[in-house]
Amino acid sequence: MLSRRKFLKVSVTGAAIAGAGGLSACVSAVRGGKTSKVLALYQDTPNRGRRCAGCTYFRQPNGCEIVAGEISPNGWCRFHEARAA
């Protein structure tokens, strides 16, 4: 018979392991090289005036140090970091 205490303990432990696994996958994707456009929340349009061409990670003509694939200079992603003036 499974007690409520045992059930809750197993459920919480399982949820913690699943959450840690998902988080580590995101972190390792960013640290290990390039991450997908989906994980980066990449879009081909600027966000509040911020765009890839003004980002530290953008590489001419259409590349990025963090996001995989072809990047538009007018695009934006959640890793945007404005270049120092």
N, C-alpha and C positions, 0 to 999 in steps of 0.2 A: 504494500500500500504506500502511496506517495503522499507525504504530508504537505501541507500548505507551505511551511517553512522551506522544505527541500525544493519544492517546485519554484518558489520565488528565487531562491539562491541560484538554481540552475538557469532560470530565465534571465536573471540580471547578468550572470557571468557570460552567458551566450551573447547577449546584446552588447556587452562591453567588448568582447572579442571581435564581433562582427563590425562594430564601429571603429575599432582600432585598425582593423584590416583595411577598411575603406579609406580611412585617413592616411595610413601609411602608403597606400597605392597612389593617392594624389600627391603626397609629398615626394615620393621617390620619382614620380613622373616628372616633376619640376626639377628636382635636384639632379636626376640621372641624365638629363639632356633636354629633349623637347617634349612638350605636352601637346595633346590634341587641341584642336580649335574648340571642341565641345567643352572640355574641362576648363579651358581658358575663358569661356563665355565670349569668344571672338565674334565680332560683327564687322561687316564691311563699311560701316558708317561711323562717324565720330560720336563721342558721348560727351555732351556738355562742353564742346569745343576741344576736348582732348582727342588726339588722334595718333596713330602709330608713328607718323613722320616726326613727331615731337617727343618720342619716347626714347629712353636710354637704351632699350634693347633692340630697337629697329635697326636693320642693316639694309642699306641701299642695294639694289633698287626695290626689292620686295621680300625681304627676309626678316627673321626675328631670332634672337638668341634663345628664346623660351618656347615660342609656339611653332609647331611643325607646319610645313606647307607654305604656299605662297600667301604673302600678307600684303594687303593694300595699304599704301601710305595714309589713306583716309580712314582706315579701320580703327578698331579699338578692342582691348580685352581687359580683363580684371587685373592683369599684372602691369598695367600701364604705370610708368614712372617717368615723370617729366624730366627732360634733360636740364642740367644746370645751366643757368643763363650766362 
